[in-house]
Amino acid sequence: MIQNKIVVRYQDGRLLKGITNDFFPNKDLFHIVPMEAPSGSKPLELRTTDLKALFFVKGFSGNPDYNDKKEFDPAKSSVGHKIRVVFKDGELMVGTTTGYQPDRPGFFVVPADTNSNVERCFVITAATQEVSLI
């Protein structure tokens, strides 16, 4: 079973790091075992409607001194549509998507910055202020 390292950001600003193996973009509920939970702990049930985004990460610590680039490297090709997402809290994300439709509850974005700690992000549409294809 695939275990995804995720950082969950709530719309109210809270943050939760942990492992999930049952997140699906077409489901409202999924489970996460928090990073600091003792071995064998019962997973927490989360609702996507409470969230801003789920960040699928390479590692939990990341690099706090690194700022993701918000532009594409012209020397590298990209797959999908280039997209710019502005969240309601002002955070900006630039990347590519293959499944953005404004009427869906969410969509995946792969960051433009290949050195980002974020491998991909599931953006909750209700938490966005502006989404534009670029």
N, CA, C and O atoms as CSV, one atom per row, in Angstrom:
chain,resi,resn,atom,element,x,y,z
A,1,MET,N,N,0.841,-1.181,0.000
A,1,MET,CA,C,0.000,0.000,0.000
A,1,MET,C,C,0.891,1.251,0.000
A,1,MET,O,O,1.828,1.356,0.792
A,2,ILE,N,N,0.590,2.182,-0.886
A,2,ILE,CA,C,1.374,3.412,-0.985
A,2,ILE,C,C,1.067,4.321,0.193
A,2,ILE,O,O,-0.094,4.570,0.518
A,3,GLN,N,N,2.119,4.809,0.822
A,3,GLN,CA,C,1.957,5.744,1.932
A,3,GLN,C,C,2.503,7.093,1.498
A,3,GLN,O,O,3.700,7.243,1.254
A,4,ASN,N,N,1.617,8.066,1.404
A,4,ASN,CA,C,1.983,9.405,0.961
A,4,ASN,C,C,2.281,10.312,2.139
A,4,ASN,O,O,1.493,10.406,3.081
A,5,LYS,N,N,3.432,10.985,2.080
A,5,LYS,CA,C,3.746,12.024,3.065
A,5,LYS,C,C,2.994,13.272,2.632
A,5,LYS,O,O,3.156,13.748,1.508
A,6,ILE,N,N,2.169,13.799,3.536
A,6,ILE,CA,C,1.411,14.997,3.188
A,6,ILE,C,C,1.502,16.050,4.289
A,6,ILE,O,O,1.688,15.749,5.468
A,7,VAL,N,N,1.363,17.283,3.853
A,7,VAL,CA,C,1.184,18.405,4.761
A,7,VAL,C,C,-0.190,18.962,4.426
A,7,VAL,O,O,-0.438,19.408,3.306
A,8,VAL,N,N,-1.074,18.931,5.405
A,8,VAL,CA,C,-2.443,19.410,5.226
A,8,VAL,C,C,-2.524,20.835,5.748
A,8,VAL,O,O,-2.130,21.117,6.880
A,9,ARG,N,N,-3.032,21.722,4.923
A,9,ARG,CA,C,-3.268,23.094,5.370
A,9,ARG,C,C,-4.771,23.317,5.397
A,9,ARG,O,O,-5.470,23.110,4.405
A,10,TYR,N,N,-5.247,23.743,6.555
A,10,TYR,CA,C,-6.660,24.057,6.728
A,10,TYR,C,C,-6.927,25.488,6.259
A,10,TYR,O,O,-6.010,26.305,6.185
A,11,GLN,N,N,-8.180,25.779,5.947
A,11,GLN,CA,C,-8.542,27.137,5.533
A,11,GLN,C,C,-8.352,28.136,6.665
A,11,GLN,O,O,-8.167,29.326,6.408
A,12,ASP,N,N,-8.394,27.675,7.919
A,12,ASP,CA,C,-8.223,28.582,9.062
A,12,ASP,C,C,-6.755,28.768,9.456
A,12,ASP,O,O,-6.460,29.429,10.452
A,13,GLY,N,N,-5.828,28.187,8.674
A,13,GLY,CA,C,-4.406,28.390,8.927
A,13,GLY,C,C,-3.699,27.253,9.640
A,13,GLY,O,O,-2.469,27.208,9.654
A,14,ARG,N,N,-4.448,26.334,10.231
A,14,ARG,CA,C,-3.801,25.212,10.916
A,14,ARG,C,C,-3.035,24.343,9.921
A,14,ARG,O,O,-3.286,24.378,8.716
A,15,LEU,N,N,-2.102,23.568,10.452
A,15,LEU,CA,C,-1.244,22.721,9.635
A,15,LEU,C,C,-1.132,21.353,10.298
A,15,LEU,O,O,-1.044,21.264,11.522
A,16,LEU,N,N,-1.134,20.302,9.509
A,16,LEU,CA,C,-1.000,18.942,10.031
A,16,LEU,C,C,-0.122,18.145,9.075
A,16,LEU,O,O,-0.367,18.118,7.869
A,17,LYS,N,N,0.900,17.497,9.621
A,17,LYS,CA,C,1.800,16.668,8.818
A,17,LYS,C,C,1.555,15.213,9.163
A,17,LYS,O,O,1.360,14.866,10.328
A,18,GLY,N,N,1.566,14.359,8.144
A,18,GLY,CA,C,1.369,12.949,8.406
A,18,GLY,C,C,1.387,12.107,7.145
A,18,GLY,O,O,1.815,12.544,6.077
A,19,ILE,N,N,0.905,10.881,7.309
A,19,ILE,CA,C,0.899,9.889,6.235
A,19,ILE,C,C,-0.545,9.530,5.909
A,19,ILE,O,O,-1.367,9.347,6.807
A,20,THR,N,N,-0.846,9.431,4.609
A,20,THR,CA,C,-2.162,8.957,4.189
A,20,THR,C,C,-1.977,7.882,3.129
A,20,THR,O,O,-0.998,7.882,2.383
A,21,ASN,N,N,-2.932,6.970,3.079
A,21,ASN,CA,C,-2.916,5.977,2.010
A,21,ASN,C,C,-4.298,5.811,1.394
A,21,ASN,O,O,-4.535,4.886,0.617
A,22,ASP,N,N,-5.223,6.728,1.754
A,22,ASP,CA,C,-6.570,6.591,1.197
A,22,ASP,C,C,-7.157,7.909,0.684
A,22,ASP,O,O,-8.376,8.081,0.663
A,23,PHE,N,N,-6.287,8.842,0.269
A,23,PHE,CA,C,-6.810,10.081,-0.312
A,23,PHE,C,C,-7.133,9.849,-1.785
A,23,PHE,O,O,-6.314,9.338,-2.549
A,24,PHE,N,N,-8.343,10.236,-2.157
A,24,PHE,CA,C,-8.772,10.207,-3.550
A,24,PHE,C,C,-9.456,11.534,-3.844
A,24,PHE,O,O,-10.261,11.994,-3.034
A,25,PRO,N,N,-9.161,12.168,-4.984
A,25,PRO,CA,C,-9.722,13.492,-5.274
A,25,PRO,C,C,-11.241,13.515,-5.405
A,25,PRO,O,O,-11.850,14.579,-5.297
A,26,ASN,N,N,-11.855,12.377,-5.633
A,26,ASN,CA,C,-13.311,12.331,-5.781
A,26,ASN,C,C,-14.034,11.944,-4.487
A,26,ASN,O,O,-15.244,11.718,-4.504
A,27,LYS,N,N,-13.311,11.867,-3.373
A,27,LYS,CA,C,-13.904,11.527,-2.072
A,27,LYS,C,C,-13.788,12.707,-1.118
A,27,LYS,O,O,-12.793,13.430,-1.145
A,28,ASP,N,N,-14.796,12.907,-0.277
A,28,ASP,CA,C,-14.800,14.017,0.682
A,28,ASP,C,C,-14.022,13.712,1.961
A,28,ASP,O,O,-13.617,14.625,2.680
A,29,LEU,N,N,-13.818,12.444,2.237
A,29,LEU,CA,C,-13.138,12.028,3.469
A,29,LEU,C,C,-11.880,11.229,3.149
A,29,LEU,O,O,-11.815,10.514,2.149
A,30,PHE,N,N,-10.886,11.366,4.017
A,30,PHE,CA,C,-9.696,10.529,3.955
A,30,PHE,C,C,-9.103,10.478,5.355
A,30,PHE,O,O,-9.575,11.169,6.257
A,31,HIS,N,N,-8.079,9.668,5.536
A,31,HIS,CA,C,-7.476,9.480,6.853
A,31,HIS,C,C,-6.001,9.849,6.822
A,31,HIS,O,O,-5.330,9.718,5.799
A,32,ILE,N,N,-5.514,10.313,7.964
A,32,ILE,CA,C,-4.109,10.682,8.104
A,32,ILE,C,C,-3.618,10.205,9.469
A,32,ILE,O,O,-4.309,10.342,10.478
A,33,VAL,N,N,-2.424,9.651,9.475
A,33,VAL,CA,C,-1.750,9.331,10.731
A,33,VAL,C,C,-0.754,10.468,10.948
A,33,VAL,O,O,0.212,10.595,10.195
A,34,PRO,N,N,-0.981,11.297,11.973
A,34,PRO,CA,C,-0.083,12.428,12.211
A,34,PRO,C,C,1.362,11.980,12.415
A,34,PRO,O,O,1.628,10.919,12.980
A,35,MET,N,N,2.272,12.798,11.949
A,35,MET,CA,C,3.702,12.508,12.004
A,35,MET,C,C,4.160,12.170,13.423
A,35,MET,O,O,4.970,11.263,13.614
A,36,GLU,N,N,3.645,12.896,14.413
A,36,GLU,CA,C,4.100,12.710,15.792
A,36,GLU,C,C,3.298,11.656,16.557
A,36,GLU,O,O,3.526,11.459,17.751
A,37,ALA,N,N,2.369,10.983,15.892
A,37,ALA,CA,C,1.544,9.976,16.569
A,37,ALA,C,C,2.373,8.727,16.885
A,37,ALA,O,O,3.209,8.314,16.081
A,38,PRO,N,N,2.139,8.130,18.054
A,38,PRO,CA,C,2.839,6.886,18.397
A,38,PRO,C,C,2.492,5.777,17.401
A,38,PRO,O,O,1.411,5.774,16.812
A,39,SER,N,N,3.401,4.858,17.225
A,39,SER,CA,C,3.186,3.732,16.321
A,39,SER,C,C,1.901,2.996,16.699
A,39,SER,O,O,1.644,2.753,17.878
A,40,GLY,N,N,1.103,2.647,15.705
A,40,GLY,CA,C,-0.146,1.936,15.945
A,40,GLY,C,C,-1.323,2.836,16.265
A,40,GLY,O,O,-2.409,2.344,16.569
A,41,SER,N,N,-1.129,4.147,16.203
A,41,SER,CA,C,-2.212,5.093,16.502
A,41,SER,C,C,-3.322,4.994,15.463
A,41,SER,O,O,-3.086,4.672,14.299
A,42,LYS,N,N,-4.527,5.278,15.913
A,42,LYS,CA,C,-5.674,5.286,15.021
A,42,LYS,C,C,-5.601,6.540,14.143
A,42,LYS,O,O,-5.347,7.630,14.655
A,43,PRO,N,N,-5.818,6.402,12.826
A,43,PRO,CA,C,-5.774,7.566,11.938
A,43,PRO,C,C,-6.906,8.554,12.233
A,43,PRO,O,O,-7.978,8.175,12.704
A,44,LEU,N,N,-6.637,9.825,11.942
A,44,LEU,CA,C,-7.660,10.868,12.050
A,44,LEU,C,C,-8.429,10.933,10.742
A,44,LEU,O,O,-7.856,10.753,9.667
A,45,GLU,N,N,-9.729,11.190,10.835
A,45,GLU,CA,C,-10.552,11.348,9.637
A,45,GLU,C,C,-10.655,12.835,9.309
A,45,GLU,O,O,-11.012,13.638,10.170
A,46,LEU,N,N,-10.344,13.201,8.071
A,46,LEU,CA,C,-10.399,14.596,7.647
A,46,LEU,C,C,-11.390,14.768,6.506
A,46,LEU,O,O,-11.568,13.880,5.673
A,47,ARG,N,N,-12.030,15.934,6.489
A,47,ARG,CA,C,-12.943,16.308,5.404
A,47,ARG,C,C,-12.242,17.322,4.511
A,47,ARG,O,O,-11.677,18.300,5.000
A,48,THR,N,N,-12.276,17.092,3.226
A,48,THR,CA,C,-11.613,18.019,2.316
A,48,THR,C,C,-12.256,19.404,2.339
A,48,THR,O,O,-11.586,20.391,2.035
A,49,THR,N,N,-13.525,19.499,2.688
A,49,THR,CA,C,-14.211,20.800,2.701
A,49,THR,C,C,-13.639,21.754,3.744
A,49,THR,O,O,-13.842,22.964,3.641
A,50,ASP,N,N,-12.925,21.235,4.751
A,50,ASP,CA,C,-12.312,22.078,5.786
A,50,ASP,C,C,-10.923,22.571,5.387
A,50,ASP,O,O,-10.327,23.392,6.085
A,51,LEU,N,N,-10.413,22.073,4.271
A,51,LEU,CA,C,-9.012,22.277,3.931
A,51,LEU,C,C,-8.789,23.349,2.873
A,51,LEU,O,O,-9.692,23.719,2.124
A,52,LYS,N,N,-7.563,23.826,2.843
A,52,LYS,CA,C,-7.080,24.737,1.797
A,52,LYS,C,C,-6.424,23.896,0.695
A,52,LYS,O,O,-6.704,24.073,-0.490
A,53,ALA,N,N,-5.549,22.984,1.112
A,53,ALA,CA,C,-4.819,22.152,0.158
A,53,ALA,C,C,-4.121,21.011,0.880
A,53,ALA,O,O,-3.886,21.067,2.087
A,54,LEU,N,N,-3.795,19.978,0.119
A,54,LEU,CA,C,-2.974,18.862,0.593
A,54,LEU,C,C,-1.690,18.899,-0.215
A,54,LEU,O,O,-1.718,18.811,-1.443
A,55,PHE,N,N,-0.575,19.029,0.470
A,55,PHE,CA,C,0.720,19.078,-0.188
A,55,PHE,C,C,1.388,17.720,-0.038
A,55,PHE,O,O,1.703,17.300,1.075
A,56,PHE,N,N,1.604,17.039,-1.145
A,56,PHE,CA,C,2.308,15.762,-1.150
A,56,PHE,C,C,3.789,16.113,-1.226
A,56,PHE,O,O,4.251,16.666,-2.224
A,57,VAL,N,N,4.533,15.791,-0.167
A,57,VAL,CA,C,5.898,16.297,-0.018
A,57,VAL,C,C,6.948,15.192,-0.096
A,57,VAL,O,O,6.666,14.013,0.119
A,58,LYS,N,N,8.174,15.623,-0.413
A,58,LYS,CA,C,9.314,14.705,-0.445
A,58,LYS,C,C,9.754,14.371,0.970
A,58,LYS,O,O,10.144,13.239,1.255
A,59,GLY,N,N,9.691,15.359,1.858
A,59,GLY,CA,C,10.086,15.169,3.250
A,59,GLY,C,C,9.344,16.140,4.143
A,59,GLY,O,O,8.913,17.198,3.685
A,60,PHE,N,N,9.189,15.794,5.409
A,60,PHE,CA,C,8.431,16.648,6.328
A,60,PHE,C,C,9.180,17.905,6.748
A,60,PHE,O,O,8.557,18.928,7.030
A,61,SER,N,N,10.502,17.844,6.792
A,61,SER,CA,C,11.245,19.017,7.258
A,61,SER,C,C,11.422,20.058,6.168
A,61,SER,O,O,11.415,21.255,6.455
A,62,GLY,N,N,11.581,19.629,4.924
A,62,GLY,CA,C,11.777,20.582,3.838
A,62,GLY,C,C,13.002,21.443,4.093
A,62,GLY,O,O,13.903,21.049,4.834
A,63,ASN,N,N,13.034,22.613,3.482
A,63,ASN,CA,C,14.114,23.570,3.700
A,63,ASN,C,C,13.472,24.919,3.988
A,63,ASN,O,O,13.058,25.612,3.059
A,64,PRO,N,N,13.380,25.305,5.259
A,64,PRO,CA,C,12.683,26.543,5.614
A,64,PRO,C,C,13.306,27.804,5.009
A,64,PRO,O,O,12.646,28.841,4.933
A,65,ASP,N,N,14.575,27.725,4.577
A,65,ASP,CA,C,15.245,28.886,3.981
A,65,ASP,C,C,15.034,28.979,2.472
A,65,ASP,O,O,15.451,29.956,1.850
A,66,TYR,N,N,14.393,27.973,1.879
A,66,TYR,CA,C,14.205,27.940,0.432
A,66,TYR,C,C,12.838,28.509,0.067
A,66,TYR,O,O,11.824,28.123,0.650
A,67,ASN,N,N,12.812,29.418,-0.887
A,67,ASN,CA,C,11.552,29.967,-1.400
A,67,ASN,C,C,11.315,29.399,-2.793
A,67,ASN,O,O,12.143,29.565,-3.688
A,68,ASP,N,N,10.179,28.730,-2.969
A,68,ASP,CA,C,9.858,28.156,-4.273
A,68,ASP,C,C,9.821,29.240,-5.342
A,68,ASP,O,O,9.317,30.341,-5.121
A,69,LYS,N,N,10.370,28.899,-6.510
A,69,LYS,CA,C,10.309,29.811,-7.647
A,69,LYS,C,C,8.886,29.798,-8.194
A,69,LYS,O,O,8.231,28.755,-8.210
A,70,LYS,N,N,8.419,30.934,-8.632
A,70,LYS,CA,C,7.050,31.062,-9.139
A,70,LYS,C,C,7.026,31.220,-10.654
A,70,LYS,O,O,6.107,31.818,-11.214
A,71,GLU,N,N,8.048,30.674,-11.309
A,71,GLU,CA,C,8.100,30.745,-12.767
A,71,GLU,C,C,8.697,29.455,-13.306
A,71,GLU,O,O,9.347,28.703,-12.580
A,72,PHE,N,N,8.466,29.213,-14.587
A,72,PHE,CA,C,8.940,27.994,-15.227
A,72,PHE,C,C,10.346,28.181,-15.771
A,72,PHE,O,O,10.709,29.267,-16.223
A,73,ASP,N,N,11.131,27.118,-15.724
A,73,ASP,CA,C,12.460,27.115,-16.327
A,73,ASP,C,C,12.263,26.920,-17.830
A,73,ASP,O,O,11.781,25.868,-18.251
A,74,PRO,N,N,12.627,27.915,-18.649
A,74,PRO,CA,C,12.399,27.798,-20.095
A,74,PRO,C,C,13.183,26.649,-20.738
A,74,PRO,O,O,12.833,26.211,-21.834
A,75,ALA,N,N,14.224,26.160,-20.085
A,75,ALA,CA,C,15.024,25.058,-20.624
A,75,ALA,C,C,14.375,23.693,-20.393
A,75,ALA,O,O,14.797,22.695,-20.978
A,76,LYS,N,N,13.357,23.652,-19.547
A,76,LYS,CA,C,12.703,22.380,-19.234
A,76,LYS,C,C,11.282,22.377,-19.786
A,76,LYS,O,O,10.572,23.380,-19.722
A,77,SER,N,N,10.884,21.232,-20.328
A,77,SER,CA,C,9.514,21.120,-20.828
A,77,SER,C,C,8.585,20.767,-19.670
A,77,SER,O,O,9.015,20.215,-18.657
A,78,SER,N,N,7.321,21.091,-19.837
A,78,SER,CA,C,6.341,20.781,-18.792
A,78,SER,C,C,5.159,20.053,-19.412
A,78,SER,O,O,4.850,20.224,-20.591
A,79,VAL,N,N,4.508,19.242,-18.598
A,79,VAL,CA,C,3.355,18.465,-19.039
A,79,VAL,C,C,2.096,19.099,-18.471
A,79,VAL,O,O,2.053,19.448,-17.291
A,80,GLY,N,N,1.079,19.250,-19.297
A,80,GLY,CA,C,-0.189,19.803,-18.833
A,80,GLY,C,C,-0.296,21.290,-19.103
A,80,GLY,O,O,0.506,21.872,-19.833
A,81,HIS,N,N,-1.302,21.887,-18.497
A,81,HIS,CA,C,-1.570,23.317,-18.648
A,81,HIS,C,C,-0.862,24.083,-17.540
A,81,HIS,O,O,-0.899,23.683,-16.377
A,82,LYS,N,N,-0.220,25.178,-17.905
A,82,LYS,CA,C,0.403,26.034,-16.897
A,82,LYS,C,C,-0.703,26.792,-16.176
A,82,LYS,O,O,-1.638,27.297,-16.797
A,83,ILE,N,N,-0.580,26.862,-14.848
A,83,ILE,CA,C,-1.655,27.433,-14.035
A,83,ILE,C,C,-1.080,28.313,-12.928
A,83,ILE,O,O,0.009,28.067,-12.410
A,84,ARG,N,N,-1.838,29.332,-12.590
A,84,ARG,CA,C,-1.489,30.246,-11.489
A,84,ARG,C,C,-2.661,30.217,-10.518
A,84,ARG,O,O,-3.798,30.494,-10.898
A,85,VAL,N,N,-2.376,29.882,-9.261
A,85,VAL,CA,C,-3.415,29.780,-8.231
A,85,VAL,C,C,-3.108,30.785,-7.131
A,85,VAL,O,O,-2.010,30.798,-6.574
A,86,VAL,N,N,-4.088,31.627,-6.824
A,86,VAL,CA,C,-3.983,32.532,-5.682
A,86,VAL,C,C,-5.020,32.059,-4.667
A,86,VAL,O,O,-6.218,32.036,-4.948
A,87,PHE,N,N,-4.539,31.682,-3.485
A,87,PHE,CA,C,-5.438,31.234,-2.429
A,87,PHE,C,C,-6.059,32.440,-1.730
A,87,PHE,O,O,-5.558,33.558,-1.848
A,88,LYS,N,N,-7.140,32.212,-1.011
A,88,LYS,CA,C,-7.821,33.293,-0.279
A,88,LYS,C,C,-6.922,33.948,0.761
A,88,LYS,O,O,-7.125,35.109,1.114
A,89,ASP,N,N,-5.919,33.203,1.261
A,89,ASP,CA,C,-4.993,33.773,2.248
A,89,ASP,C,C,-3.823,34.512,1.592
A,89,ASP,O,O,-2.924,34.989,2.285
A,90,GLY,N,N,-3.833,34.606,0.257
A,90,GLY,CA,C,-2.805,35.346,-0.467
A,90,GLY,C,C,-1.657,34.506,-0.997
A,90,GLY,O,O,-0.859,34.999,-1.794
A,91,GLU,N,N,-1.549,33.255,-0.580
A,91,GLU,CA,C,-0.460,32.406,-1.067
A,91,GLU,C,C,-0.599,32.198,-2.573
A,91,GLU,O,O,-1.703,32.015,-3.087
A,92,LEU,N,N,0.526,32.229,-3.266
A,92,LEU,CA,C,0.565,32.046,-4.712
A,92,LEU,C,C,1.252,30.730,-5.040
A,92,LEU,O,O,2.296,30.403,-4.474
A,93,MET,N,N,0.658,29.980,-5.955
A,93,MET,CA,C,1.261,28.745,-6.442
A,93,MET,C,C,1.230,28.781,-7.965
A,93,MET,O,O,0.208,29.109,-8.568
A,94,VAL,N,N,2.355,28.441,-8.575
A,94,VAL,CA,C,2.459,28.369,-10.029
A,94,VAL,C,C,2.929,26.971,-10.380
A,94,VAL,O,O,3.867,26.450,-9.776
A,95,GLY,N,N,2.269,26.363,-11.365
A,95,GLY,CA,C,2.643,25.012,-11.746
A,95,GLY,C,C,1.888,24.547,-12.965
A,95,GLY,O,O,1.444,25.343,-13.792
A,96,THR,N,N,1.753,23.235,-13.058
A,96,THR,CA,C,1.007,22.649,-14.170
A,96,THR,C,C,-0.118,21.782,-13.623
A,96,THR,O,O,-0.052,21.272,-12.504
A,97,THR,N,N,-1.148,21.632,-14.443
A,97,THR,CA,C,-2.286,20.796,-14.075
A,97,THR,C,C,-2.786,20.079,-15.317
A,97,THR,O,O,-2.626,20.562,-16.437
A,98,THR,N,N,-3.388,18.931,-15.105
A,98,THR,CA,C,-4.017,18.226,-16.221
A,98,THR,C,C,-5.515,18.099,-15.999
A,98,THR,O,O,-6.233,17.597,-16.864
A,99,GLY,N,N,-5.992,18.552,-14.842
A,99,GLY,CA,C,-7.394,18.321,-14.536
A,99,GLY,C,C,-8.151,19.478,-13.938
A,99,GLY,O,O,-9.098,19.255,-13.183
A,100,TYR,N,N,-7.775,20.715,-14.244
A,100,TYR,CA,C,-8.512,21.836,-13.646
A,100,TYR,C,C,-9.830,22.062,-14.367
A,100,TYR,O,O,-9.872,22.225,-15.586
A,101,GLN,N,N,-10.897,22.068,-13.594
A,101,GLN,CA,C,-12.221,22.482,-14.057
A,101,GLN,C,C,-12.846,23.236,-12.897
A,101,GLN,O,O,-12.931,22.703,-11.791
A,102,PRO,N,N,-13.290,24.481,-13.132
A,102,PRO,CA,C,-13.763,25.331,-12.029
A,102,PRO,C,C,-14.928,24.754,-11.226
A,102,PRO,O,O,-15.123,25.127,-10.069
A,103,ASP,N,N,-15.695,23.857,-11.819
A,103,ASP,CA,C,-16.856,23.300,-11.117
A,103,ASP,C,C,-16.514,22.078,-10.264
A,103,ASP,O,O,-17.386,21.546,-9.578
A,104,ARG,N,N,-15.277,21.632,-10.298
A,104,ARG,CA,C,-14.871,20.488,-9.475
A,104,ARG,C,C,-14.427,20.972,-8.101
A,104,ARG,O,O,-13.986,22.113,-7.963
A,105,PRO,N,N,-14.538,20.117,-7.075
A,105,PRO,CA,C,-14.152,20.532,-5.725
A,105,PRO,C,C,-12.653,20.741,-5.541
A,105,PRO,O,O,-12.238,21.409,-4.594
A,106,GLY,N,N,-11.839,20.182,-6.426
A,106,GLY,CA,C,-10.397,20.351,-6.295
A,106,GLY,C,C,-9.668,19.880,-7.530
A,106,GLY,O,O,-10.266,19.316,-8.447
A,107,PHE,N,N,-8.344,20.121,-7.547
A,107,PHE,CA,C,-7.523,19.741,-8.696
A,107,PHE,C,C,-6.066,19.652,-8.256
A,107,PHE,O,O,-5.656,20.284,-7.282
A,108,PHE,N,N,-5.295,18.858,-8.987
A,108,PHE,CA,C,-3.877,18.700,-8.690
A,108,PHE,C,C,-3.045,19.737,-9.433
A,108,PHE,O,O,-3.347,20.104,-10.569
A,109,VAL,N,N,-1.986,20.202,-8.764
A,109,VAL,CA,C,-0.998,21.095,-9.364
A,109,VAL,C,C,0.386,20.527,-9.049
A,109,VAL,O,O,0.673,20.154,-7.912
A,110,VAL,N,N,1.231,20.469,-10.068
A,110,VAL,CA,C,2.641,20.120,-9.889
A,110,VAL,C,C,3.407,21.434,-9.943
A,110,VAL,O,O,3.315,22.150,-10.939
A,111,PRO,N,N,4.161,21.770,-8.900
A,111,PRO,CA,C,4.851,23.067,-8.866
A,111,PRO,C,C,5.800,23.274,-10.053
A,111,PRO,O,O,6.414,22.327,-10.544
A,112,ALA,N,N,5.906,24.519,-10.499
A,112,ALA,CA,C,6.829,24.877,-11.581
A,112,ALA,C,C,8.274,24.659,-11.150
A,112,ALA,O,O,9.126,24.326,-11.973
A,113,ASP,N,N,8.548,24.844,-9.878
A,113,ASP,CA,C,9.900,24.716,-9.337
A,113,ASP,C,C,10.212,23.245,-9.074
A,113,ASP,O,O,9.666,22.640,-8.151
A,114,THR,N,N,11.090,22.680,-9.888
A,114,THR,CA,C,11.428,21.260,-9.733
A,114,THR,C,C,12.244,20.982,-8.472
A,114,THR,O,O,12.399,19.824,-8.083
A,115,ASN,N,N,12.766,22.023,-7.829
A,115,ASN,CA,C,13.506,21.857,-6.573
A,115,ASN,C,C,12.617,22.010,-5.342
A,115,ASN,O,O,13.103,21.933,-4.213
A,116,SER,N,N,11.338,22.224,-5.547
A,116,SER,CA,C,10.395,22.372,-4.439
A,116,SER,C,C,10.321,21.078,-3.635
A,116,SER,O,O,10.513,19.994,-4.186
A,117,ASN,N,N,10.047,21.183,-2.349
A,117,ASN,CA,C,9.804,20.012,-1.515
A,117,ASN,C,C,8.436,19.402,-1.830
A,117,ASN,O,O,8.169,18.253,-1.478
A,118,VAL,N,N,7.580,20.167,-2.488
A,118,VAL,CA,C,6.238,19.699,-2.845
A,118,VAL,C,C,6.311,18.954,-4.175
A,118,VAL,O,O,6.737,19.512,-5.186
A,119,GLU,N,N,5.892,17.692,-4.162
A,119,GLU,CA,C,5.859,16.908,-5.399
A,119,GLU,C,C,4.621,17.255,-6.211
A,119,GLU,O,O,4.682,17.392,-7.433
A,120,ARG,N,N,3.500,17.395,-5.517
A,120,ARG,CA,C,2.230,17.792,-6.126
A,120,ARG,C,C,1.338,18.292,-5.018
A,120,ARG,O,O,1.583,18.034,-3.840
A,121,CYS,N,N,0.309,19.004,-5.401
A,121,CYS,CA,C,-0.594,19.604,-4.426
A,121,CYS,C,C,-2.019,19.416,-4.907
A,121,CYS,O,O,-2.322,19.639,-6.079
A,122,PHE,N,N,-2.901,19.002,-3.996
A,122,PHE,CA,C,-4.319,18.963,-4.326
A,122,PHE,C,C,-4.931,20.228,-3.754
A,122,PHE,O,O,-5.025,20.394,-2.537
A,123,VAL,N,N,-5.343,21.115,-4.643
A,123,VAL,CA,C,-5.902,22.413,-4.278
A,123,VAL,C,C,-7.410,22.279,-4.116
A,123,VAL,O,O,-8.082,21.735,-4.993
A,124,ILE,N,N,-7.946,22.771,-3.000
A,124,ILE,CA,C,-9.392,22.792,-2.786
A,124,ILE,C,C,-9.924,24.067,-3.444
A,124,ILE,O,O,-9.569,25.174,-3.038
A,125,THR,N,N,-10.765,23.912,-4.448
A,125,THR,CA,C,-11.252,25.043,-5.241
A,125,THR,C,C,-11.878,26.127,-4.374
A,125,THR,O,O,-11.678,27.312,-4.643
A,126,ALA,N,N,-12.626,25.757,-3.345
A,126,ALA,CA,C,-13.297,26.736,-2.476
A,126,ALA,C,C,-12.312,27.603,-1.701
A,126,ALA,O,O,-12.693,28.658,-1.194
A,127,ALA,N,N,-11.059,27.181,-1.600
A,127,ALA,CA,C,-10.044,27.944,-0.861
A,127,ALA,C,C,-9.262,28.894,-1.766
A,127,ALA,O,O,-8.324,29.553,-1.319
A,128,THR,N,N,-9.654,28.962,-3.045
A,128,THR,CA,C,-8.934,29.822,-3.982
A,128,THR,C,C,-9.658,31.146,-4.185
A,128,THR,O,O,-10.883,31.235,-4.112
A,129,GLN,N,N,-8.856,32.161,-4.439
A,129,GLN,CA,C,-9.388,33.487,-4.765
A,129,GLN,C,C,-9.402,33.675,-6.278
A,129,GLN,O,O,-10.331,34.254,-6.840
A,130,GLU,N,N,-8.349,33.171,-6.923
A,130,GLU,CA,C,-8.221,33.325,-8.375
A,130,GLU,C,C,-7.427,32.159,-8.943
A,130,GLU,O,O,-6.390,31.775,-8.402
A,131,VAL,N,N,-7.921,31.605,-10.030
A,131,VAL,CA,C,-7.226,30.539,-10.740
A,131,VAL,C,C,-7.185,30.935,-12.207
A,131,VAL,O,O,-8.219,31.244,-12.800
A,132,SER,N,N,-5.988,30.925,-12.795
A,132,SER,CA,C,-5.898,31.290,-14.212
A,132,SER,C,C,-4.887,30.407,-14.923
A,132,SER,O,O,-3.826,30.088,-14.387
A,133,LEU,N,N,-5.239,30.024,-16.134
A,133,LEU,CA,C,-4.313,29.284,-16.978
A,133,LEU,C,C,-3.391,30.312,-17.617
A,133,LEU,O,O,-3.845,31.361,-18.074
A,134,ILE,N,N,-2.092,30.009,-17.650
A,134,ILE,CA,C,-1.119,30.988,-18.167
A,134,ILE,C,C,-0.365,30.433,-19.371
A,134,ILE,O,O,0.490,31.118,-19.932
